[in-house]
Amino acid sequence: MHQRAGASQLKIKILLEVNRWVIVGGLAASIFVTLVLVGTFGPAPIPVLLQYQDPIDTLFQGLVSGVITGVTLILTINQLVLSQELDPIGTQRERMKGALSFRQDLEDATALAVSPAQPSTFLRALIEAIRRKAITLEDAMDTGIDGDMRDEIEDTVDGITDNAEEAQEQLTDSQFGTFNVLGAALGFNYSRKVHDLRRLRNLHSDSLPDEVNERLNDLLEVIKFFGPAREHIKTLYFRWELIDLSRAILYAAIPSLTTTFLMILFYNPREIPGEILGVPNTLWLVSLAVAITILPFLILLSYILRIATVAKRTLAIGPFVLRTTDRNEEIEWEDDFE
């Protein structure tokens, strides 16, 4: 996935893979350290300002308004997410029919006895079915195919099998609710594979043996299931993340609001004398209070970064490749086009 993302591995890990609480802790620590450093070495007389109560009151009164507004916004988002689960029985029945119909079609196309119930195992079974269909296509190319066409098909098959093995390895022992399941789905580049298979079928079907054409169509039909499956897993993951986000912000709002109230009501710089490591105790206290107060915003930022990144990488369904690539695609016409 890192190679296809067009970004550094560190950036992808931070945006997608690192635990969100680690991101929150890192951001809070960075803000705390920055405030202490700027207050100690900056040109502005911060320690002098901290001796007066009015600037601190003004700061934390603004933070109180921001925290309350943010929590209200998250509650609204949570209600929107929950409202999608409160459909009438007819709509719920249609959803059930659609889910069962998709599973039945997949089982018919892949010879699965019963499609797995767990999302990670379901994706692993689908990817394994795609890999097996690709191998059967390669096995059918024993005779009747010239060198260039054989190389093109083999390159396509090798790309599918290699990518499938990587995704299956990532899905092993992965549990839904973590990013590993969706990360493996993002790493399987089905859009390019659908395009390459359709290109082979549409441009070379007349020159391919019947058995190869049949295996090619079988592979294409199976790989088409991956798009809707990935989008469904993504939708479930987004709902899961938004619910976790709502709970995390509500939990963080309690110490955040408590800290702001304490600073507004009881902060008195004259009662906090002394220094630690050459830094006034008032600066330590105010910096720590600010870092705690903005925890709800940092939690929101960390979750939205991942959700927005995933949404951007999965905007299109089907054979569209939206990211920047080094492949210059040429327009190809049928031979009888005039």
Secondary structure, DSSP 8 states (H G I E B T S, - for coil): -HHHHTS-HHHHIIIIIS-HHHHHHHHHHHHHHHHHHHHHHSSS-HHHHTTSHHHHHHHHHHHHHHHHHHHHHHHHHHHHHHHTT---HHHHHHHHHHHHHHHHHHHHHHT-SS--SSHHHHHHHHHHHHHHHHHHHHHT-SSS--HHHHHHHHHHHHHHHHHHHHHHHHHTT--TTSHHHHHHHHHS-HHHHHHHHHHHHHHHGGGS-HHHHHHHHHHHHHHTTHHHHHHHHHHHHHHHHHHHHHHHHHHHHHHHHHHHHHHHHH--GGGS--EETTEEHHHHHHHHHHHHHTHHHHHHHHHHHHHHHHHHHTS--SS---S--S--------TT--
